[in-house]
Amino acid sequence: MAPEMVAKRGHCQAIDWWALGIILFEILFGFTPFLAATKEERFEKIQHEKLKFPSRSNWTAAQQDLCDLIDKLLEKDASKRLGSGPGDYREILQHPVFQNLDIEKVKTK
């Protein structure tokens, strides 16, 4: 759950970008970023704990870029979360992770 849902402040499309960040983190590392023994502890971490990545000392530039994308998708303030601004999903596509992606080819399959 995104911080805004945990706090019961309502939500918008930014919640989808949070979910994408969680999924990418879990795919990359094999565990959830805000793991806790209880639901209450997990909700506390989601709202207040800084996102932590495993050691990145020997990672490639592509891996560093992916962590940067995840970090921006897991911004706790929904209004500052990547993809939540006026450029919506286009903000995300401008990230270096997608620099070699031809979105038109993706759209036309």
LUMBAKE-888028 format. One record per atom (N, C-alpha, C): atom name; x, y, z; chain. Coordinates in nm, 3 decimals, padded with zeros to 5 digits. Atoms other than C-alpha are relative to their C-alpha. Layout:
<nodes>
NODE  semi        u        v        w  torpa
NODE    CA        X        Y        Z      A
...
</nodes>
This chain:
<nodes>
NODE  semi        u        v        w  torpa
NODE     N   00.084  -00.118   00.000      A
NODE    CA   00.000   00.000   00.000      A
NODE     C   00.088   00.125   00.000      A
NODE     N  -00.072  -00.127   00.006      A
NODE    CA   00.120   00.349  -00.081      A
NODE     C  -00.022   00.079   00.130      A
NODE     N   00.014  -00.077  -00.124      A
NODE    CA   00.177   00.595   00.207      A
NODE     C  -00.132   00.074   00.012      A
NODE     N   00.126  -00.075  -00.006      A
NODE    CA  -00.131   00.797   00.115      A
NODE     C  -00.118  -00.091   00.032      A
NODE     N   00.107   00.095  -00.036      A
NODE    CA  -00.348   00.486   00.145      A
NODE     C   00.012  -00.040   00.147      A
NODE     N  -00.022   00.037  -00.141      A
NODE    CA  -00.192   00.385   00.476      A
NODE     C  -00.053   00.111   00.091      A
NODE     N   00.043  -00.115  -00.080      A
NODE    CA  -00.264   00.737   00.608      A
NODE     C  -00.147   00.035  -00.023      A
NODE     N   00.141  -00.023   00.031      A
NODE    CA  -00.618   00.723   00.464      A
NODE     C  -00.026   00.144  -00.045      A
NODE     N   00.013  -00.136   00.052      A
NODE    CA  -00.565   01.054   00.280      A
NODE     C  -00.061   00.002  -00.139      A
NODE     N   00.049   00.005   00.137      A
NODE    CA  -00.721   00.938  -00.044      A
NODE     C   00.117  -00.024  -00.093      A
NODE     N  -00.109   00.026   00.094      A
NODE    CA  -00.526   00.864  -00.357      A
NODE     C  -00.043   00.034  -00.142      A
NODE     N   00.021  -00.029   00.142      A
NODE    CA  -00.490   00.931  -00.727      A
NODE     C   00.086  -00.097  -00.080      A
NODE     N  -00.078   00.091   00.085      A
NODE    CA  -00.299   00.775  -01.016      A
NODE     C   00.141  -00.023   00.051      A
NODE     N  -00.135   00.016  -00.055      A
NODE    CA   00.026   00.823  -00.822      A
NODE     C   00.015  -00.134   00.073      A
NODE     N  -00.004   00.129  -00.069      A
NODE    CA  -00.065   00.506  -00.634      A
NODE     C   00.045  -00.111  -00.095      A
NODE     N  -00.043   00.099   00.098      A
NODE    CA  -00.010   00.309  -00.954      A
NODE     C   00.151   00.002  -00.020      A
NODE     N  -00.146  -00.012   00.015      A
NODE    CA   00.344   00.442  -00.984      A
NODE     C   00.071  -00.057   00.122      A
NODE     N  -00.054   00.062  -00.122      A
NODE    CA   00.408   00.341  -00.621      A
NODE     C   00.000  -00.153  -00.019      A
NODE     N   00.011   00.145   00.019      A
NODE    CA   00.286  -00.011  -00.705      A
NODE     C   00.105  -00.050  -00.100      A
NODE     N  -00.103   00.038   00.097      A
NODE    CA   00.516  -00.023  -01.009      A
NODE     C   00.137  -00.002   00.066      A
NODE     N  -00.128  -00.003  -00.071      A
NODE    CA   00.811   00.076  -00.789      A
NODE     C   00.017  -00.120   00.092      A
NODE     N  -00.005   00.117  -00.089      A
NODE    CA   00.727  -00.199  -00.538      A
NODE     C   00.027  -00.126  -00.082      A
NODE     N  -00.017   00.119   00.084      A
NODE    CA   00.700  -00.460  -00.815      A
NODE     C   00.142  -00.006  -00.055      A
NODE     N  -00.136   00.000   00.053      A
NODE    CA   01.030  -00.354  -00.973      A
NODE     C   00.102  -00.035   00.108      A
NODE     N  -00.090   00.032  -00.112      A
NODE    CA   01.204  -00.365  -00.634      A
NODE     C  -00.003  -00.150   00.029      A
NODE     N   00.013   00.142  -00.032      A
NODE    CA   01.068  -00.714  -00.564      A
NODE     C   00.060  -00.089  -00.110      A
NODE     N  -00.059   00.076   00.110      A
NODE    CA   01.170  -00.841  -00.910      A
NODE     C   00.153   00.007   00.007      A
NODE     N  -00.145  -00.020  -00.001      A
NODE    CA   01.520  -00.696  -00.878      A
NODE     C   00.067  -00.067   00.119      A
NODE     N  -00.067   00.047  -00.122      A
NODE    CA   01.593  -00.803  -00.520      A
NODE     C  -00.061  -00.126   00.061      A
NODE     N   00.060   00.122  -00.051      A
NODE    CA   01.351  -01.086  -00.444      A
NODE     C  -00.069   00.014   00.135      A
NODE     N   00.073  -00.024  -00.125      A
NODE    CA   01.193  -00.926  -00.137      A
NODE     C  -00.061   00.138  -00.005      A
NODE     N   00.069  -00.128  -00.002      A
NODE    CA   00.966  -00.637  -00.052      A
NODE     C   00.082   00.105   00.076      A
NODE     N  -00.085  -00.101  -00.064      A
NODE    CA   01.128  -00.307   00.048      A
NODE     C  -00.039   00.038   00.142      A
NODE     N   00.045  -00.041  -00.134      A
NODE    CA   00.922  -00.247   00.363      A
NODE     C  -00.046  -00.121   00.080      A
NODE     N   00.031   00.124  -00.069      A
NODE    CA   00.927  -00.595   00.512      A
NODE     C  -00.005   00.022   00.151      A
NODE     N   00.016  -00.013  -00.145      A
NODE    CA   00.807  -00.617   00.872      A
NODE     C  -00.077  -00.120   00.054      A
NODE     N   00.065   00.115  -00.065      A
NODE    CA   00.677  -00.873   01.121      A
NODE     C  -00.151   00.017   00.012      A
NODE     N   00.143  -00.025  -00.016      A
NODE    CA   00.339  -00.707   01.165      A
NODE     C  -00.049   00.103  -00.101      A
NODE     N   00.060  -00.098   00.091      A
NODE    CA   00.100  -00.503   00.953      A
NODE     C   00.027   00.141   00.049      A
NODE     N  -00.023  -00.133  -00.057      A
NODE    CA   00.141  -00.207   01.189      A
NODE     C   00.143   00.048  -00.025      A
NODE     N  -00.141  -00.035   00.026      A
NODE    CA   00.522  -00.216   01.159      A
NODE     C   00.022   00.031  -00.148      A
NODE     N  -00.013  -00.022   00.145      A
NODE    CA   00.494  -00.243   00.779      A
NODE     C  -00.056   00.136  -00.039      A
NODE     N   00.060  -00.129   00.031      A
NODE    CA   00.260   00.056   00.763      A
NODE     C   00.088   00.114   00.050      A
NODE     N  -00.091  -00.102  -00.055      A
NODE    CA   00.499   00.256   00.983      A
NODE     C   00.119   00.019  -00.094      A
NODE     N  -00.115  -00.007   00.091      A
NODE    CA   00.790   00.171   00.752      A
NODE     C  -00.040   00.067  -00.133      A
NODE     N   00.046  -00.059   00.126      A
NODE    CA   00.589   00.259   00.441      A
NODE     C  -00.011   00.151   00.013      A
NODE     N   00.020  -00.143  -00.017      A
NODE    CA   00.509   00.600   00.583      A
NODE     C   00.127   00.076   00.038      A
NODE     N  -00.109  -00.079  -00.058      A
NODE    CA   00.837   00.692   00.752      A
NODE     C   00.142  -00.048  -00.028      A
NODE     N  -00.136   00.051   00.018      A
NODE    CA   01.133   00.467   00.672      A
NODE     C   00.055   00.034  -00.137      A
NODE     N  -00.067  -00.028   00.126      A
NODE    CA   01.379   00.573   00.406      A
NODE     C   00.022  -00.131  -00.076      A
NODE     N  -00.019   00.118   00.083      A
NODE    CA   01.398   00.327   00.117      A
NODE     C   00.146  -00.041   00.004      A
NODE     N  -00.136   00.053  -00.007      A
NODE    CA   01.705   00.104   00.148      A
NODE     C   00.019  -00.103  -00.110      A
NODE     N  -00.038   00.095   00.102      A
NODE    CA   01.876  -00.083  -00.133      A
NODE     C   00.116  -00.084   00.052      A
NODE     N  -00.121   00.077  -00.033      A
NODE    CA   02.125  -00.369  -00.096      A
NODE     C   00.123   00.075  -00.052      A
NODE     N  -00.125  -00.067   00.039      A
NODE    CA   02.489  -00.262  -00.138      A
NODE     C   00.011   00.009  -00.152      A
NODE     N  -00.008  -00.022   00.145      A
NODE    CA   02.542  -00.111  -00.484      A
NODE     C   00.142   00.030  -00.045      A
NODE     N  -00.139  -00.040   00.030      A
NODE    CA   02.922  -00.081  -00.483      A
NODE     C   00.051  -00.051  -00.134      A
NODE     N  -00.051   00.053   00.127      A
NODE    CA   02.981  -00.300  -00.789      A
NODE     C  -00.108  -00.013  -00.106      A
NODE     N   00.108   00.007   00.097      A
NODE    CA   02.663  -00.239  -00.985      A
NODE     C   00.035   00.074  -00.128      A
NODE     N  -00.018  -00.067   00.129      A
NODE    CA   02.654  -00.142  -01.350      A
NODE     C  -00.080   00.131  -00.001      A
NODE     N   00.074  -00.126   00.015      A
NODE    CA   02.526   00.196  -01.466      A
NODE     C  -00.149  -00.030  -00.019      A
NODE     N   00.141   00.036   00.024      A
NODE    CA   02.203   00.025  -01.583      A
NODE     C  -00.068  -00.038   00.131      A
NODE     N   00.057   00.037  -00.131      A
NODE    CA   02.147  -00.123  -01.236      A
NODE     C  -00.018   00.124   00.087      A
NODE     N   00.011  -00.125  -00.075      A
NODE    CA   02.213   00.218  -01.078      A
NODE     C  -00.120   00.080  -00.049      A
NODE     N   00.115  -00.072   00.058      A
NODE    CA   01.962   00.375  -01.317      A
NODE     C  -00.132  -00.062   00.044      A
NODE     N   00.123   00.067  -00.041      A
NODE    CA   01.701   00.114  -01.229      A
NODE     C  -00.031   00.032   00.147      A
NODE     N   00.023  -00.036  -00.141      A
NODE    CA   01.749   00.185  -00.857      A
NODE     C  -00.046   00.145   00.012      A
NODE     N   00.044  -00.140  -00.001      A
NODE    CA   01.712   00.557  -00.927      A
NODE     C  -00.147   00.009  -00.039      A
NODE     N   00.141   00.001   00.041      A
NODE    CA   01.384   00.489  -01.109      A
NODE     C  -00.088  -00.050   00.114      A
NODE     N   00.078   00.056  -00.112      A
NODE    CA   01.257   00.274  -00.821      A
NODE     C  -00.010   00.102   00.112      A
NODE     N  -00.001  -00.100  -00.107      A
NODE    CA   01.358   00.540  -00.570      A
NODE     C  -00.098   00.113  -00.031      A
NODE     N   00.091  -00.109   00.038      A
NODE    CA   01.162   00.804  -00.763      A
NODE     C  -00.146  -00.045  -00.005      A
NODE     N   00.137   00.053  -00.001      A
NODE    CA   00.857   00.578  -00.798      A
NODE     C  -00.049  -00.023   00.143      A
NODE     N   00.036   00.024  -00.139      A
NODE    CA   00.865   00.509  -00.423      A
NODE     C   00.016   00.125   00.087      A
NODE     N   00.003  -00.128  -00.073      A
NODE    CA   00.866   00.877  -00.326      A
NODE     C  -00.125  -00.001   00.089      A
NODE     N   00.112   00.006  -00.095      A
NODE    CA   00.649   00.900  -00.015      A
NODE     C  -00.104   00.109  -00.024      A
NODE     N   00.092  -00.110   00.031      A
NODE    CA   00.496   01.234  -00.116      A
NODE     C  -00.057  -00.023  -00.141      A
NODE     N   00.062   00.033   00.129      A
NODE    CA   00.252   01.141  -00.393      A
NODE     C   00.010   00.113  -00.102      A
NODE     N  -00.007  -00.112   00.093      A
NODE    CA   00.266   01.490  -00.542      A
NODE     C   00.139   00.016  -00.062      A
NODE     N  -00.137  -00.007   00.051      A
NODE    CA   00.644   01.452  -00.594      A
NODE     C   00.043  -00.130  -00.068      A
NODE     N  -00.034   00.130   00.056      A
NODE    CA   00.637   01.091  -00.713      A
NODE     C   00.012   00.010  -00.151      A
NODE     N  -00.020   00.001   00.144      A
NODE    CA   00.769   01.035  -01.064      A
NODE     C  -00.126  -00.051  -00.068      A
NODE     N   00.121   00.037   00.072      A
NODE    CA   00.477   01.017  -01.306      A
NODE     C  -00.125   00.071   00.050      A
NODE     N   00.116  -00.066  -00.059      A
NODE    CA   00.251   01.230  -01.088      A
NODE     C  -00.013   00.146  -00.042      A
NODE     N   00.004  -00.139   00.043      A
NODE    CA   00.330   01.564  -01.246      A
NODE     C  -00.082   00.017  -00.127      A
NODE     N   00.080  -00.028   00.120      A
NODE    CA   00.176   01.727  -01.550      A
NODE     C   00.039  -00.086  -00.120      A
NODE     N  -00.044   00.085   00.111      A
NODE    CA   00.381   01.501  -01.778      A
NODE     C  -00.043  -00.145   00.015      A
NODE     N   00.047   00.134  -00.037      A
NODE    CA   00.226   01.190  -01.617      A
NODE     C   00.096  -00.110  -00.043      A
NODE     N  -00.087   00.113   00.033      A
NODE    CA   00.363   00.865  -01.762      A
NODE     C   00.119   00.040  -00.087      A
NODE     N  -00.110  -00.046   00.085      A
NODE    CA   00.581   01.062  -02.005      A
NODE     C   00.122   00.038   00.084      A
NODE     N  -00.112  -00.026  -00.092      A
NODE    CA   00.792   01.170  -01.704      A
NODE     C   00.080  -00.128   00.022      A
NODE     N  -00.067   00.127  -00.024      A
NODE    CA   00.869   00.806  -01.641      A
NODE     C   00.078  -00.043  -00.124      A
NODE     N  -00.068   00.041   00.124      A
NODE    CA   00.955   00.740  -02.005      A
NODE     C   00.124   00.084  -00.030      A
NODE     N  -00.118  -00.084   00.018      A
NODE    CA   01.210   01.025  -01.989      A
NODE     C   00.118  -00.047   00.087      A
NODE     N  -00.105   00.049  -00.089      A
NODE    CA   01.406   00.836  -01.722      A
NODE     C   00.105  -00.076  -00.082      A
NODE     N  -00.107   00.070   00.074      A
NODE    CA   01.746   00.697  -01.839      A
NODE     C  -00.023  -00.150  -00.021      A
NODE     N   00.029   00.143   00.018      A
NODE    CA   01.619   00.339  -01.791      A
NODE     C  -00.064  -00.025  -00.136      A
NODE     N   00.075   00.018   00.124      A
NODE    CA   01.404   00.391  -02.098      A
NODE     C   00.064   00.071  -00.120      A
NODE     N  -00.063  -00.081   00.106      A
NODE    CA   01.656   00.583  -02.312      A
NODE     C   00.004  -00.071  -00.135      A
NODE     N  -00.006   00.073   00.127      A
NODE    CA   01.674   00.308  -02.576      A
NODE     C  -00.134  -00.062  -00.040      A
NODE     N   00.133   00.054   00.028      A
NODE    CA   01.302   00.229  -02.575      A
NODE     C  -00.070   00.086  -00.105      A
NODE     N   00.080  -00.069   00.101      A
NODE    CA   01.109   00.320  -02.886      A
NODE     C  -00.147  -00.024   00.035      A
NODE     N   00.136   00.018  -00.050      A
NODE    CA   00.766   00.374  -02.733      A
NODE     C  -00.100  -00.021  -00.113      A
NODE     N   00.091   00.019   00.113      A
NODE    CA   00.600   00.390  -03.075      A
NODE     C   00.000  -00.147  -00.046      A
NODE     N  -00.007   00.142   00.034      A
NODE    CA   00.723   00.038  -03.151      A
NODE     C  -00.074  -00.084   00.105      A
NODE     N   00.071   00.070  -00.107      A
NODE    CA   00.589  -00.075  -02.814      A
NODE     C  -00.151   00.012  -00.022      A
NODE     N   00.143  -00.024   00.021      A
NODE    CA   00.251   00.081  -02.889      A
NODE     C  -00.056  -00.082  -00.116      A
NODE     N   00.047   00.075   00.117      A
NODE    CA   00.228  -00.093  -03.227      A
NODE     C   00.036  -00.148   00.006      A
NODE     N  -00.038   00.141  -00.024      A
NODE    CA   00.363  -00.420  -03.088      A
NODE     C   00.094  -00.049  -00.106      A
</nodes>
